[in-house]
Amino acid sequence: MFYYTYKTTNLKNEKYYYGRHSAKRLRNSYLGSGVAIKIAIKKYGKACFSKEIINIFLTYDESVADEICIVTK
């Protein structure tokens, strides 16, 4: 299992969303699950978003700590 933090960017308006996720594969179609990102994906379509993996971790707790650090900045 991979645990990672990521940044999803809306290519139309350059708004971005930070988050963390866990998955069996790093390359997947997951863009985020927050209310704002879901509304934006519905409005613009998945093709208008890019996802950048920021850090990869061995444990869930490490990914949570990194997300807190990123969001706090």
Protein Blocks (a to p, Z undefined) as FASTA:
>chain_A
ZZdddddddfklopacddddddfbfbdcbfbjcfklmmmmmmnopklpccddfbdcfbfk
lmmmmmmmmmmZZ
